C-alpha cells in the first residue's frame, strides 16, 4: 500500500480543486417538486411524516431524496444534525454512509473489468497474492486454538462482490469474533490492514454471508489502477457525477455539515456519541468508509437508472449495469441466513428472510435483489441496500425510480427508522401512480 499513500493535506487539496471545477449546479438546486410528474399533495404528506418523526425525537434528523426518469421529484430535510448542539438538518448534510460505500467500490471494480484489468471469474490472487493462501476456519480445539484448513477453491472477484467468498464481519459471526480476539486483530472500523486478516467462514462460492469482501475488492482496484481507492473513486466516479461532498477524507466544509451519530438507549431516547472513520487510514475502507450526502448518492443511482450514463458522463456500459443488476449467486439461498449479532450496541440479529418475506432474495454486484414485487410498490428485480447507521437506498429499474433516506442512528435496523423508510418509499410510489 505504501506506493498508493497520499497525505491528508494533499488529498484535501486535490479534492478542493476538483470541487471548484465542478459544474453540476443544476442537480444541487433542483426544487423538491420538479417537473417529474409527481403528485405534490402526496409528496407534502411525506414532508409531514418526516417532520413529525423528527419533532417527536423518533429520529434526531433525516434527509430523504428521490428521483425518476425526469429528475429529482423529492428533497426533504428535518430535525437536527446533533441533538446536543441543536444544529438544523439540511439537504446537503454529510453522513457516514457505511455499507452504502460497497456499491460505489463495486462500480469501480466493474469499470476495471470493462477495461480487462480485472476479471470476474479468475482467481483474485492474481492481483492480491495474499489471498492465494486463504484458510477456512472450522472452529476451535479444546485449547481454544483455531482449526484452519486451506480453502477448496480460489476466491474470485465475483465471490467478493456477492459476499460468497467466505469472509464475514466479526459483529455478525461468533467464530470470526472469537478469532479476532484470539489473534488480537483490530476491528474493521480501525481501517488498519491487520483488520482484514481474518479467515474464511466457508469455502468460496458455497454460501452467502455478509462481510469484509468489498474491502478486498477495493484493494484489487488499487492493485491494478495504481491509485489509492480515494483518488480512483474521486477521479472516475465522484468527479464525473458531480458527487462533490463524497469521500473517505472530508474537508472543513463537509465537516461543518457533518451529522453526528446517535445511539438509542434502552428507554428509546437518543444521544450523540463520539464516532468517526479514521482520516489517515492504513487503507481506504471500500466496504464502509465513505461520507457523503443524499444528493450525491442519488446522482449515483440516477447513473445506474440511465444505464451507466448521467449528466453527460459515461461511467459504465449498459451491459455492465445489467450484469450488476441480475442474480449473481445462482441457487445460493440468502433468505435462510440469520446474521447473529456479537455487538448488540451496533446491530441486532438480522433475519434476511424477513426483509422480503416469502421471497428467495438474491444478490447482484453488489446489491440485494428482491425477485418479486414488494408491498410498498417496489418492482421485482429492484436493487437496494443500507448502511450500519441506518442509511438506506433503493433503485427500481422497472418503474424508473430511486430513493435515498439517511439518518445517523445506532443500532442498525432501528424499527422507527425502518418505519420511516417504508413510509417514504410508499409515498414516493403513490406520488407517481
C-alpha positions as CSV (number, residue, x, y, z in Angstrom):
1,X,0.0,0.0,0.0
2,X,2.9,2.4,0.5
3,X,3.1,3.4,-3.1
4,X,-0.6,4.5,-3.0
5,X,-0.3,6.6,0.1
6,X,-1.2,10.2,0.0
7,X,-1.1,12.7,2.8
8,X,-4.4,14.0,4.3
9,X,-3.3,17.6,3.3
10,X,-2.6,16.5,-0.3
11,X,-5.9,14.6,-0.5
12,X,-7.9,17.6,0.8
13,X,-6.2,20.0,-1.5
14,X,-6.9,17.8,-4.6
15,X,-10.5,17.3,-3.5
16,X,-11.0,21.0,-3.1
17,X,-9.6,21.6,-6.6
18,X,-11.9,19.1,-8.1
19,X,-14.9,20.5,-6.2
20,X,-14.1,24.0,-7.5
21,X,-14.1,22.7,-11.1
22,X,-17.5,21.0,-10.9
23,X,-20.3,22.5,-13.0
24,X,-23.2,20.5,-11.5
25,X,-25.3,23.2,-10.0
26,X,-28.5,22.1,-11.7
27,X,-28.7,18.9,-9.7
28,X,-27.9,20.7,-6.4
29,X,-30.6,23.3,-6.9
30,X,-33.5,21.1,-8.3
31,X,-36.6,22.1,-6.4
32,X,-38.5,19.5,-4.4
33,X,-41.4,19.4,-6.8
34,X,-39.6,19.3,-10.1
35,X,-41.5,18.7,-13.4
36,X,-41.2,15.0,-12.9
37,X,-44.9,14.1,-13.0
38,X,-45.3,13.5,-9.2
39,X,-48.3,14.3,-7.1
40,X,-47.5,17.3,-5.0
41,X,-50.1,16.5,-2.4
42,X,-48.7,13.1,-1.7
43,X,-45.2,14.5,-1.5
44,X,-46.4,17.0,1.0
45,X,-47.6,14.1,3.1
46,X,-44.0,12.7,3.1
47,X,-42.9,16.0,4.4
48,X,-45.4,15.7,7.2
49,X,-44.4,12.2,8.2
50,X,-40.6,13.0,8.2
51,X,-41.2,16.3,10.2
52,X,-43.4,14.5,12.8
53,X,-40.8,11.8,13.3
54,X,-38.0,14.4,13.9
55,X,-40.2,16.6,16.1
56,X,-41.1,13.6,18.2
57,X,-37.4,12.7,18.5
58,X,-38.1,9.3,16.9
59,X,-35.0,10.2,14.9
60,X,-32.6,13.1,15.5
61,X,-32.9,14.2,12.0
62,X,-33.5,12.8,8.5
63,X,-32.8,13.6,4.9
64,X,-34.7,11.9,2.1
65,X,-34.4,12.4,-1.7
66,X,-36.0,10.6,-4.7
67,X,-35.8,10.8,-8.5
68,X,-37.4,9.3,-11.5
69,X,-36.5,9.3,-15.2
70,X,-37.2,13.0,-15.5
71,X,-35.2,14.2,-12.5
72,X,-35.5,14.8,-8.8
73,X,-39.0,14.6,-7.5
74,X,-38.5,15.0,-3.8
75,X,-36.0,16.5,-1.3
76,X,-36.6,16.9,2.4
77,X,-34.5,17.6,5.5
78,X,-36.0,17.6,9.0
79,X,-34.7,17.6,12.6
80,X,-31.2,18.2,13.9
81,X,-27.7,17.1,12.8
82,X,-26.9,16.8,16.5
83,X,-29.4,16.8,19.3
84,X,-27.0,18.2,21.8
85,X,-25.8,21.1,19.6
86,X,-29.2,21.8,18.0
87,X,-27.9,22.4,14.5
88,X,-30.6,22.1,11.9
89,X,-30.6,19.3,9.3
90,X,-30.2,20.5,5.7
91,X,-30.4,18.6,2.4
92,X,-26.7,19.0,2.0
93,X,-25.8,17.5,5.4
94,X,-22.9,15.0,5.3
95,X,-23.5,11.5,6.6
96,X,-21.3,8.4,7.2
97,X,-22.9,6.2,4.6
98,X,-21.2,3.0,5.8
99,X,-22.0,0.0,3.7
100,X,-23.6,2.1,1.0
101,X,-19.9,2.5,0.1
102,X,-19.9,-1.0,-1.2
103,X,-21.9,-0.3,-4.4
104,X,-19.5,2.5,-5.3
105,X,-16.5,0.3,-4.8
106,X,-18.1,-2.4,-6.8
107,X,-18.8,0.1,-9.6
108,X,-15.1,1.0,-9.6
109,X,-14.2,-2.7,-9.9
110,X,-16.6,-3.2,-12.8
111,X,-15.0,-0.2,-14.6
112,X,-11.8,-2.1,-14.5
113,X,-13.5,-5.3,-15.6
114,X,-14.6,-3.4,-18.6
115,X,-11.0,-2.4,-19.3
116,X,-9.8,-6.0,-18.9
117,X,-7.7,-5.1,-15.9
118,X,-9.8,-7.3,-13.6
119,X,-11.7,-10.5,-14.4
120,X,-14.9,-11.6,-12.5
121,X,-14.1,-15.3,-12.5
122,X,-10.4,-15.7,-12.4
123,X,-8.6,-16.1,-9.0
124,X,-8.3,-12.7,-7.4
125,X,-4.9,-13.8,-6.0
126,X,-3.5,-12.9,-9.4
127,X,-3.7,-9.3,-8.3
128,X,-3.9,-9.9,-4.5
129,X,-1.3,-12.6,-3.9
130,X,-2.0,-12.9,-0.2
131,X,-5.5,-14.4,-0.9
132,X,-3.9,-17.4,-2.6
133,X,-3.3,-18.9,0.8
134,X,-6.8,-18.2,2.2
135,X,-7.8,-20.5,5.1
136,X,-11.2,-21.7,6.3
137,X,-11.9,-21.6,10.0
138,X,-13.5,-24.8,11.2
139,X,-14.0,-23.9,14.8
140,X,-11.6,-24.1,17.8
141,X,-10.0,-27.0,19.6
142,X,-10.2,-27.8,23.3
143,X,-7.3,-25.3,24.0
144,X,-9.1,-22.5,22.1
145,X,-6.8,-22.7,19.2
146,X,-8.4,-22.1,15.8
147,X,-8.7,-25.0,13.4
148,X,-7.8,-23.8,9.9
149,X,-7.5,-25.6,6.6
150,X,-6.8,-24.4,3.0
151,X,-9.9,-23.3,1.0
152,X,-11.1,-25.8,-1.5
153,X,-11.2,-23.3,-4.4
154,X,-9.8,-19.9,-5.3
155,X,-11.6,-16.7,-4.4
156,X,-12.8,-14.7,-7.4
157,X,-13.9,-11.1,-7.8
158,X,-17.4,-12.3,-8.3
159,X,-17.2,-14.1,-4.9
160,X,-16.1,-10.8,-3.3
161,X,-18.8,-8.7,-4.9
162,X,-21.5,-11.1,-4.0
163,X,-20.4,-11.9,-0.4
164,X,-19.9,-15.6,-1.2
165,X,-16.1,-15.6,-0.8
166,X,-16.3,-16.7,2.8
167,X,-15.3,-13.5,4.6
168,X,-17.6,-12.3,7.4
169,X,-17.9,-9.4,9.9
170,X,-16.9,-10.2,13.5
171,X,-20.0,-8.4,14.7
172,X,-22.2,-10.8,12.9
173,X,-20.2,-14.1,13.2
174,X,-19.3,-15.6,16.5
175,X,-16.4,-17.7,15.3
176,X,-14.9,-14.7,13.4
177,X,-15.3,-12.6,16.6
178,X,-13.5,-15.3,18.6
179,X,-10.7,-15.4,16.0
180,X,-10.3,-11.6,16.1
181,X,-9.9,-11.8,19.9
182,X,-7.5,-14.8,19.7
183,X,-5.3,-13.1,17.1
184,X,-5.6,-9.7,18.7
185,X,-6.8,-8.1,15.4
186,X,-8.2,-4.6,15.3
187,X,-11.9,-4.1,14.2
188,X,-12.7,-3.2,10.6
189,X,-13.6,0.4,11.5
190,X,-10.0,1.0,12.5
191,X,-9.1,0.9,8.8
192,X,-5.9,-1.0,9.7
193,X,-4.6,-3.6,7.3
194,X,-4.5,-6.2,10.1
195,X,-8.3,-6.0,10.4
196,X,-8.5,-7.8,7.1
197,X,-6.5,-10.8,8.3
198,X,-9.5,-12.9,9.3
199,X,-10.0,-16.5,7.9
200,X,-12.9,-17.6,5.8
201,X,-16.1,-19.0,7.4
202,X,-16.8,-21.3,4.5
203,X,-15.4,-22.3,1.1
204,X,-15.7,-19.7,-1.7
205,X,-19.0,-20.0,-3.6
206,X,-20.8,-22.3,-1.2
207,X,-22.8,-19.8,0.9
208,X,-23.7,-16.2,1.4
209,X,-22.6,-14.2,4.5
210,X,-22.1,-10.5,4.8
211,X,-18.5,-9.4,5.5
212,X,-15.3,-7.6,4.5
213,X,-15.3,-8.9,0.9
214,X,-15.7,-5.5,-0.7
215,X,-12.7,-4.2,1.2
216,X,-10.7,-6.7,-0.7
217,X,-12.4,-5.6,-3.9
218,X,-11.2,-2.1,-3.1
219,X,-7.7,-3.4,-2.7
220,X,-8.0,-5.1,-6.1
221,X,-9.0,-1.7,-7.6
222,X,-5.8,-0.2,-6.1
223,X,-3.6,-3.0,-7.3
224,X,-4.5,-2.7,-11.0
225,X,-5.1,1.0,-11.2
226,X,-2.0,2.2,-9.4
227,X,-4.2,4.7,-7.5
228,X,-5.4,4.5,-3.9
229,X,-9.2,4.0,-3.7
230,X,-9.9,7.5,-2.6
231,X,-8.2,9.0,-5.6
232,X,-9.6,6.4,-8.0
233,X,-13.2,6.9,-6.9
234,X,-12.9,10.7,-7.0
235,X,-11.5,10.8,-10.5
236,X,-13.5,8.0,-12.1
237,X,-16.9,8.3,-10.3
238,X,-17.4,11.2,-8.0
239,X,-16.0,14.0,-10.2
240,X,-17.8,12.9,-13.4
241,X,-21.1,12.6,-11.5
242,X,-20.7,15.8,-9.5
243,X,-20.6,14.0,-6.1
244,X,-18.6,16.8,-4.6
245,X,-19.4,16.0,-1.0
246,X,-18.5,12.3,-1.1
247,X,-15.1,10.9,0.1
248,X,-13.2,9.0,2.7
249,X,-11.4,12.2,3.8
250,X,-13.6,15.2,4.4
251,X,-12.6,18.8,4.4
252,X,-13.6,21.7,6.6
253,X,-16.7,22.5,4.5
254,X,-18.0,18.9,4.8
255,X,-17.1,18.7,8.5
256,X,-19.2,21.8,9.2
257,X,-22.2,19.9,7.7
258,X,-21.4,16.6,9.3
259,X,-24.3,14.7,11.1
260,X,-23.4,13.2,14.5
261,X,-24.0,9.5,15.0
262,X,-26.6,9.0,17.8
263,X,-27.2,5.9,19.9
264,X,-30.6,4.8,21.0
265,X,-30.8,4.0,24.7
266,X,-32.9,1.3,26.4
267,X,-35.6,3.9,27.1
268,X,-35.8,4.7,23.3
269,X,-34.0,8.1,23.8
270,X,-31.3,9.3,21.5
271,X,-27.9,10.9,22.4
272,X,-24.9,11.8,20.2
273,X,-21.8,9.6,20.5
274,X,-18.2,10.0,19.6
275,X,-17.7,8.3,16.2
276,X,-15.6,8.8,13.1
277,X,-13.8,6.9,10.4
278,X,-10.0,7.4,10.6
279,X,-9.0,10.3,8.4
280,X,-5.4,9.0,7.9
281,X,-6.2,5.3,7.4
282,X,-3.8,2.5,6.6
283,X,-6.4,1.5,3.9
284,X,-9.4,3.2,2.5
285,X,-12.3,1.0,3.5
286,X,-14.1,0.2,0.3
287,X,-16.8,-1.7,2.3
288,X,-17.9,1.1,4.5
289,X,-15.6,4.1,4.8
290,X,-17.3,6.9,2.8
291,X,-19.0,10.0,3.9
292,X,-21.5,11.8,1.6
293,X,-24.8,13.4,1.0
294,X,-28.2,12.1,-0.1
295,X,-28.0,14.3,-3.2
296,X,-24.6,12.8,-4.1
297,X,-25.9,9.2,-3.7
298,X,-29.0,9.9,-5.7
299,X,-26.8,11.0,-8.6
300,X,-25.1,7.6,-8.4
301,X,-28.4,5.8,-8.5
302,X,-29.6,8.0,-11.4
303,X,-26.5,6.9,-13.3
304,X,-27.5,3.3,-12.8
305,X,-31.1,4.1,-13.7
306,X,-29.9,5.5,-17.0
307,X,-27.8,2.5,-18.0
308,X,-24.4,3.8,-16.7
309,X,-24.6,7.4,-18.0
310,X,-25.8,10.6,-16.3
311,X,-25.4,14.3,-17.0
312,X,-23.1,13.6,-19.9
313,X,-20.8,11.3,-18.0
314,X,-20.5,7.6,-19.1
315,X,-19.5,5.6,-16.0
316,X,-20.4,2.1,-17.1
317,X,-21.6,0.4,-20.2
318,X,-25.3,-0.6,-20.2
319,X,-24.4,-4.3,-20.3
320,X,-22.3,-3.8,-17.2
321,X,-25.1,-2.2,-15.3
322,X,-27.3,-5.1,-16.5
323,X,-24.8,-7.7,-15.2
324,X,-24.5,-5.9,-11.8
325,X,-28.3,-5.8,-11.5
326,X,-29.0,-9.5,-12.0
327,X,-28.7,-12.6,-9.8
328,X,-25.0,-13.4,-9.5
329,X,-25.3,-16.1,-6.8
330,X,-27.3,-18.8,-8.6
331,X,-29.1,-21.1,-6.2
332,X,-27.3,-19.8,-3.1
333,X,-30.1,-19.1,-0.6
334,X,-29.9,-15.8,1.3
335,X,-33.4,-15.9,2.7
336,X,-32.4,-18.6,5.3
337,X,-29.4,-16.6,6.6
338,X,-29.7,-15.1,10.1
339,X,-26.8,-12.8,11.0
340,X,-26.4,-13.3,14.7
341,X,-25.0,-10.2,16.4
342,X,-22.0,-10.3,18.7
343,X,-22.3,-6.5,19.2
344,X,-25.9,-5.5,20.2
345,X,-25.0,-1.9,20.6
346,X,-24.1,-1.8,16.9
347,X,-26.7,-4.2,15.4
348,X,-29.4,-6.6,16.4
349,X,-29.8,-10.1,14.8
350,X,-30.7,-9.7,11.1
351,X,-33.0,-12.3,9.7
352,X,-32.5,-11.9,6.0
353,X,-35.7,-13.8,5.2
354,X,-37.8,-11.1,6.9
355,X,-36.6,-8.3,4.6
356,X,-38.9,-9.6,1.9
357,X,-41.0,-12.4,3.4
358,X,-41.7,-15.3,1.1
359,X,-39.1,-14.3,-1.5
360,X,-35.9,-16.0,-2.5
361,X,-33.7,-13.0,-2.1
362,X,-30.7,-12.8,-4.5
363,X,-27.6,-10.7,-4.8
364,X,-26.1,-8.7,-7.7
365,X,-22.7,-6.9,-7.9
366,X,-23.2,-5.5,-5.2
367,X,-26.9,-5.1,-4.4
368,X,-29.7,-7.0,-2.7
369,X,-32.3,-8.0,-5.2
370,X,-36.0,-8.7,-4.4
371,X,-37.2,-11.0,-7.2
372,X,-40.9,-10.2,-6.7
373,X,-42.9,-7.1,-6.1
374,X,-42.8,-5.7,-2.5
375,X,-45.6,-4.2,-0.5
376,X,-44.7,-0.6,-0.8
377,X,-44.7,-0.8,-4.6
378,X,-41.1,-1.7,-5.4
379,X,-40.9,-3.9,-8.5
380,X,-39.4,-7.3,-8.6
381,X,-35.8,-7.0,-9.7
382,X,-35.2,-3.8,-7.8
383,X,-31.8,-3.1,-6.1
384,X,-31.2,-1.9,-2.6
385,X,-29.0,-1.9,0.5
386,X,-28.2,0.0,3.6
387,X,-25.5,1.4,6.0
388,X,-24.9,0.5,9.6
389,X,-26.0,3.8,11.0
390,X,-29.5,3.4,9.4
391,X,-28.9,4.8,5.9
392,X,-30.9,3.2,3.1
393,X,-31.4,3.3,-0.7
394,X,-33.4,1.5,-3.4
395,X,-33.4,1.6,-7.2
396,X,-36.4,0.3,-9.2
397,X,-35.2,-0.2,-12.8
398,X,-38.7,-1.2,-14.0
399,X,-40.6,1.8,-12.6
400,X,-37.6,4.1,-13.1
401,X,-37.5,5.5,-9.6
402,X,-34.8,5.6,-6.9
403,X,-34.7,6.9,-3.3
404,X,-32.3,7.6,-0.5
405,X,-33.1,8.1,3.1
406,X,-30.3,8.9,5.6
407,X,-30.2,9.1,9.4
408,X,-27.3,8.5,11.8
409,X,-28.7,6.1,14.5
410,X,-27.3,3.0,16.1
411,X,-28.1,0.2,16.4
412,X,-28.7,-0.8,12.8
413,X,-32.2,-1.7,11.6
414,X,-33.8,0.7,14.0
415,X,-37.6,0.0,14.0
416,X,-38.5,3.7,14.0
417,X,-36.2,4.4,11.0
418,X,-37.4,1.4,9.1
419,X,-41.0,2.5,9.6
420,X,-40.0,6.0,8.3
421,X,-38.2,4.4,5.3
422,X,-41.3,2.4,4.5
423,X,-43.5,5.5,4.7
424,X,-41.1,7.4,2.5
425,X,-40.9,4.7,-0.1
426,X,-44.6,4.1,-0.2
427,X,-45.2,7.8,-0.5
428,X,-42.9,8.1,-3.5
429,X,-44.7,5.3,-5.3
430,X,-48.1,6.8,-4.5
431,X,-46.9,10.2,-5.9
432,X,-46.1,8.6,-9.2
433,X,-49.1,6.4,-9.6
